[in-house]
Amino acid sequence: MKISVGQALLMLLAKYHDDKDKFNELKHLYLAGAKNEDTRSAIDLYLKDSALAGFQISKSPEDINNDSSRRYFETHLAYETLSSQLGQFTLDEMSQHLEAIKGTAYSSYAGLYEEVLRGEYAPSDDTEHEYADYLTKLRNKEIFGQFSDEQRQKIIEIVSSAFVAMIIASQGPHLLPLDIYHEDIYLDRGKVAKENQSTTKKTARGVLQNTTTTSALGILQNRDPVPIDDPARMAKTQEFLKPSDQSSYDTNAQWVQDNFSRLVHPFSNSISGTMLCQLRALAKIKELKKLADSMDVLAKPNDGGEQSKPLDEATKKNQIDLIISIMDSGKVTNEVLE
């Protein structure tokens, strides 16, 4: 019987559950995979364990990618992480973060995202559909229904922040700093759109569009088995593609090779551009805060209790130019990156 490296490590985790040292090492290897030669050697050594004697252990990208047990694990890991960390921030803090991201661009951009944040979308825009549908499901308790209203509202703020940052970033590289989307690992992502994901046919009722459906959350694919009462299962079938079903991979791409070289990680729509948008927005928020703090210091009395001297015209112009530079070109200083 053929199994993946991840499945083999799971079997060994069960075998060595009472051996603290081996269990912890196996857990680390299962989570992070072969990060370097030492961890690769450790995995290879464990794969020779007698418990795996009757199995053919595959390291092929196809078998790593189709490991539904790993996709199930990572989906639940994300769920449990979210559940345990939501209490670290108040709802007000999350709402303020969303407003801060909106504030990284002019208010005129609000028309590009406010409708989606209300659950509305243009039928022709798959991204708007995906986010609007997700936000609507959160509000209707169709997902995370076991969470409290406040917890679900926090998740709404998180999803909204991700969408707003993505929309602002999409309007031009000048709006946010760190525009590296077409550089280094982002340049050769290896993402290949899947074909034959939808079909159109004419019927007596008109033209019908049939798309690949799914009832699984996270990075689970539409073919992966999920128990009916599992948190990873949607209350209603989704009739449009999730990111995990949207694309396959190019094995010649550097990112894909790096991913599968770890031996345990499936491919799920490649490296996250959405996360990069969040990081870019945070960098700009930090730069704006540094500017605000600097201007606040100038406006306060000095140590002797005297009011700071009025700013001369040259200084005022420099500050105005700096603000315009940050807002228009996504300027980010070296200090922010340190």
C-alpha positions as CSV (number, residue, x, y, z in Angstrom):
1,M,0.0,0.0,0.0
2,K,1.3,3.4,-1.0
3,I,1.3,6.2,1.6
4,S,2.8,9.7,1.8
5,V,5.6,10.8,4.1
6,G,3.1,12.7,6.1
7,Q,0.9,9.7,6.6
8,A,4.0,7.6,7.6
9,L,4.9,10.2,10.2
10,L,1.4,10.1,11.6
11,M,1.7,6.4,12.1
12,L,4.9,6.8,13.9
13,L,3.4,9.5,16.1
14,A,0.8,7.0,17.2
15,K,3.5,4.3,17.8
16,Y,5.7,6.5,19.9
17,H,3.0,8.4,21.7
18,D,4.5,7.4,25.1
19,D,8.1,8.1,24.2
20,K,8.4,11.8,24.9
21,D,11.6,12.5,23.0
22,K,10.7,10.6,19.9
23,F,7.1,12.0,19.9
24,N,8.3,15.6,20.2
25,E,10.9,15.1,17.4
26,L,8.3,13.4,15.1
27,K,5.8,16.2,15.9
28,H,8.3,18.8,14.8
29,L,9.1,16.8,11.6
30,Y,5.4,16.4,10.8
31,L,4.7,20.1,11.3
32,A,7.7,21.6,9.5
33,G,9.0,18.8,7.3
34,A,12.5,18.6,5.8
35,K,13.7,22.2,6.4
36,N,17.4,21.3,6.0
37,E,19.7,18.3,5.6
38,D,19.5,17.4,9.3
39,T,15.7,17.2,9.3
40,R,15.7,15.4,6.0
41,S,18.1,12.8,7.4
42,A,16.0,12.4,10.5
43,I,12.9,11.8,8.4
44,D,14.7,9.2,6.2
45,L,15.9,7.4,9.3
46,Y,12.3,7.3,10.8
47,L,10.9,6.0,7.4
48,K,13.0,2.8,8.0
49,D,11.0,2.0,11.2
50,S,9.7,-1.5,11.3
51,A,6.1,-0.2,11.7
52,L,6.3,1.0,8.1
53,A,7.7,-2.2,6.6
54,G,4.5,-3.1,4.8
55,F,4.1,0.3,3.1
56,Q,5.5,2.0,0.0
57,I,6.3,5.5,1.1
58,S,6.1,8.0,-1.7
59,K,7.9,11.4,-1.8
60,S,6.3,12.4,-5.1
61,P,4.7,15.9,-5.4
62,E,1.4,14.2,-6.5
63,D,1.1,12.0,-3.5
64,I,2.2,14.8,-1.1
65,N,-0.4,17.1,-2.7
66,N,-3.2,14.5,-2.6
67,D,-2.7,13.7,1.1
68,S,-6.2,14.4,2.4
69,S,-5.1,13.7,6.0
70,R,-2.6,16.5,5.8
71,R,-5.1,18.9,4.3
72,Y,-7.5,17.9,7.1
73,F,-4.8,18.5,9.7
74,E,-3.8,22.0,8.4
75,T,-7.5,23.0,8.1
76,H,-8.1,22.0,11.8
77,L,-4.8,23.6,12.9
78,A,-6.0,26.9,11.4
79,Y,-9.4,26.5,13.1
80,E,-7.9,25.7,16.5
81,T,-5.3,28.5,16.2
82,L,-8.0,31.0,15.3
83,S,-10.3,29.8,18.2
84,S,-7.5,30.0,20.8
85,Q,-6.2,33.4,19.6
86,L,-9.4,35.4,19.1
87,G,-9.4,36.4,22.8
88,Q,-6.0,38.1,22.5
89,F,-7.6,41.1,20.9
90,T,-10.7,43.1,21.6
91,L,-13.3,43.7,18.9
92,D,-12.5,47.4,19.1
93,E,-8.9,46.7,18.4
94,M,-9.8,44.7,15.4
95,S,-12.2,47.3,14.1
96,Q,-9.5,49.9,14.6
97,H,-7.1,47.8,12.6
98,L,-9.6,47.6,9.7
99,E,-10.0,51.4,9.7
100,A,-6.2,51.8,9.8
101,I,-5.9,49.6,6.6
102,K,-8.7,51.7,5.0
103,G,-6.7,54.8,6.0
104,T,-3.6,53.7,4.0
105,A,-5.3,55.0,0.8
106,Y,-7.6,57.9,-0.1
107,S,-11.2,57.6,0.9
108,S,-12.2,57.6,-2.7
109,Y,-11.1,54.0,-2.9
110,A,-13.9,53.0,-0.5
111,G,-16.2,52.4,-3.4
112,L,-14.1,49.4,-4.4
113,Y,-14.6,47.4,-1.3
114,E,-17.6,48.7,0.8
115,E,-20.2,46.8,-1.1
116,V,-18.4,43.5,-0.7
117,L,-18.0,44.2,3.0
118,R,-21.8,44.4,3.2
119,G,-22.1,41.1,1.4
120,E,-22.8,42.5,-2.1
121,Y,-20.8,41.7,-5.2
122,A,-20.7,41.9,-9.0
123,P,-21.7,38.5,-10.5
124,S,-18.8,38.6,-12.9
125,D,-16.2,39.1,-10.2
126,D,-15.1,35.7,-8.7
127,T,-13.0,37.4,-5.9
128,E,-15.8,39.7,-4.9
129,H,-18.2,36.7,-4.9
130,E,-15.8,34.7,-2.7
131,Y,-15.4,37.3,0.0
132,A,-19.0,38.6,0.0
133,D,-20.2,35.0,0.3
134,Y,-17.8,34.3,3.2
135,L,-18.8,37.4,5.1
136,T,-22.5,36.6,4.5
137,K,-22.0,33.1,5.8
138,L,-20.3,34.5,8.9
139,R,-23.2,36.8,9.6
140,N,-25.8,34.0,9.1
141,K,-23.9,31.6,11.3
142,E,-23.4,29.2,8.4
143,I,-19.7,28.9,9.3
144,F,-18.2,29.2,12.8
145,G,-21.8,28.8,14.1
146,Q,-20.4,27.4,17.4
147,F,-18.6,30.7,18.0
148,S,-20.1,33.6,19.9
149,D,-21.5,36.6,18.0
150,E,-18.5,38.6,19.2
151,Q,-16.1,36.0,18.0
152,R,-17.7,35.8,14.6
153,Q,-17.6,39.6,14.4
154,K,-13.9,39.5,15.1
155,I,-13.5,37.1,12.2
156,I,-15.5,39.4,10.0
157,E,-13.1,42.2,10.8
158,I,-10.1,39.9,10.0
159,V,-11.6,38.9,6.6
160,S,-12.6,42.5,5.8
161,S,-9.1,43.7,6.6
162,A,-7.6,41.1,4.2
163,F,-10.0,42.1,1.4
164,V,-9.4,45.8,1.8
165,A,-5.6,45.4,1.8
166,M,-5.9,43.3,-1.3
167,I,-8.1,45.8,-3.1
168,I,-5.8,48.7,-2.2
169,A,-2.7,46.8,-3.3
170,S,-4.4,45.9,-6.6
171,Q,-4.9,49.5,-7.6
172,G,-1.2,50.1,-8.2
173,P,2.2,49.4,-6.8
174,H,2.5,53.0,-5.6
175,L,-0.2,52.7,-2.9
176,L,1.6,50.3,-0.5
177,P,5.3,49.7,0.2
178,L,7.1,46.4,-0.3
179,D,5.8,45.7,-3.8
180,I,7.7,42.4,-4.3
181,Y,4.8,40.5,-5.9
182,H,6.8,40.1,-9.1
183,E,10.2,39.4,-7.4
184,D,12.1,36.5,-6.0
185,I,9.8,33.6,-4.9
186,Y,6.7,35.5,-5.9
187,L,7.9,35.8,-9.5
188,D,7.9,32.0,-10.1
189,R,5.0,30.8,-8.0
190,G,4.2,27.8,-10.2
191,K,0.4,28.3,-10.1
192,V,-1.4,26.8,-13.0
193,A,-5.2,27.3,-13.4
194,K,-7.2,24.1,-13.6
195,E,-9.1,23.5,-16.7
196,N,-12.7,22.2,-17.2
197,Q,-13.8,23.5,-13.8
198,S,-17.1,24.8,-15.2
199,T,-19.4,23.9,-18.1
200,T,-22.2,25.8,-19.7
201,K,-25.2,24.1,-21.3
202,K,-28.5,25.3,-22.8
203,T,-31.7,23.9,-21.3
204,A,-35.4,24.7,-21.5
205,R,-34.9,27.1,-18.5
206,G,-32.1,28.9,-20.3
207,V,-28.3,28.8,-20.0
208,L,-27.0,26.9,-16.9
209,Q,-23.5,27.3,-15.5
210,N,-22.2,24.2,-13.7
211,T,-19.1,24.6,-11.6
212,T,-17.1,22.4,-9.3
213,T,-18.8,22.5,-5.9
214,T,-17.4,21.8,-2.4
215,S,-18.6,21.5,1.1
216,A,-15.2,21.5,2.7
217,L,-13.5,24.5,4.4
218,G,-9.8,25.4,4.6
219,I,-7.3,23.8,2.2
220,L,-9.4,20.7,1.8
221,Q,-10.3,20.0,-1.8
222,N,-13.8,19.0,-3.1
223,R,-12.8,15.3,-3.3
224,D,-11.5,15.1,0.3
225,P,-13.7,13.2,2.8
226,V,-15.0,15.3,5.7
227,P,-17.4,13.9,8.4
228,I,-20.9,15.5,8.4
229,D,-20.6,17.1,11.9
230,D,-17.0,18.3,11.4
231,P,-16.2,22.0,11.8
232,A,-14.3,21.7,8.5
233,R,-17.6,21.0,6.7
234,M,-19.8,23.8,5.4
235,A,-23.5,24.0,6.4
236,K,-24.3,24.5,2.7
237,T,-22.5,23.4,-0.5
238,Q,-20.6,26.1,-2.1
239,E,-21.1,26.4,-5.9
240,F,-18.0,28.2,-6.8
241,L,-14.3,27.4,-6.5
242,K,-12.3,27.7,-3.3
243,P,-8.6,28.6,-3.7
244,S,-7.6,25.0,-2.9
245,D,-9.5,23.8,-6.0
246,Q,-8.6,26.7,-8.4
247,S,-5.2,25.7,-9.5
248,S,-2.6,23.0,-9.9
249,Y,1.2,23.4,-10.0
250,D,4.2,23.6,-12.3
251,T,6.9,21.3,-10.9
252,N,9.6,23.3,-12.7
253,A,8.7,26.4,-10.6
254,Q,11.1,27.3,-7.8
255,W,8.4,27.9,-5.2
256,V,6.8,24.5,-6.0
257,Q,10.1,22.7,-5.7
258,D,10.8,24.4,-2.4
259,N,7.4,23.5,-1.1
260,F,7.5,19.8,-2.0
261,S,11.1,19.4,-0.9
262,R,9.8,19.7,2.6
263,L,8.0,16.3,1.9
264,V,4.8,17.1,3.9
265,H,3.1,20.3,2.5
266,P,0.4,20.1,-0.1
267,F,0.1,22.8,-2.7
268,S,-2.8,25.2,-2.2
269,N,-2.9,28.0,-4.7
270,S,0.7,28.8,-4.2
271,I,2.3,31.3,-1.8
272,S,-0.2,33.7,-0.4
273,G,-0.4,37.0,-2.1
274,T,-3.2,38.0,0.3
275,M,-0.9,37.7,3.2
276,L,1.7,39.8,1.4
277,C,-1.0,42.5,1.0
278,Q,-1.6,42.4,4.8
279,L,2.1,42.8,5.5
280,R,2.4,45.7,3.0
281,A,-0.6,47.4,4.7
282,L,1.0,47.0,8.1
283,A,4.3,48.5,6.8
284,K,2.5,51.6,5.6
285,I,0.5,51.9,8.9
286,K,3.7,51.8,10.8
287,E,5.3,54.4,8.6
288,L,2.2,56.7,9.0
289,K,2.4,56.2,12.8
290,K,6.1,57.2,12.8
291,L,5.1,60.3,11.0
292,A,2.2,61.1,13.3
293,D,4.5,60.6,16.4
294,S,7.1,62.9,14.9
295,M,4.6,65.7,14.3
296,D,3.1,65.2,17.7
297,V,6.6,65.7,19.3
298,L,7.0,69.0,17.4
299,A,3.7,70.2,18.7
300,K,4.4,69.5,22.4
301,P,6.2,71.7,24.9
302,N,10.0,71.0,25.3
303,D,11.6,69.9,28.6
304,G,11.7,73.4,29.9
305,G,7.9,73.7,29.6
306,E,8.1,76.1,26.7
307,Q,6.1,75.6,23.6
308,S,8.1,74.5,20.6
309,K,9.0,77.2,18.2
310,P,6.5,77.7,15.3
311,L,7.5,75.7,12.3
312,D,9.1,77.7,9.5
313,E,7.7,77.5,6.0
314,A,10.5,75.2,4.8
315,T,9.8,72.7,7.6
316,K,6.1,72.8,6.9
317,K,6.7,72.2,3.2
318,N,9.0,69.2,4.0
319,Q,6.4,67.6,6.2
320,I,3.6,68.1,3.6
321,D,5.9,66.6,1.0
322,L,6.6,63.7,3.2
323,I,2.9,63.0,3.8
324,I,2.2,63.2,0.1
325,S,5.2,60.9,-0.6
326,I,3.8,58.3,1.8
327,M,0.2,58.4,0.6
328,D,1.1,58.5,-3.1
329,S,4.1,56.3,-3.5
330,G,3.9,53.9,-0.6
331,K,7.2,55.2,0.8
332,V,8.7,53.0,3.5
333,T,11.9,53.9,5.4
334,N,14.7,51.6,6.3
335,E,13.7,52.0,10.0
336,V,10.3,50.4,9.4
337,L,12.0,47.4,7.9
338,E,14.4,46.9,10.8
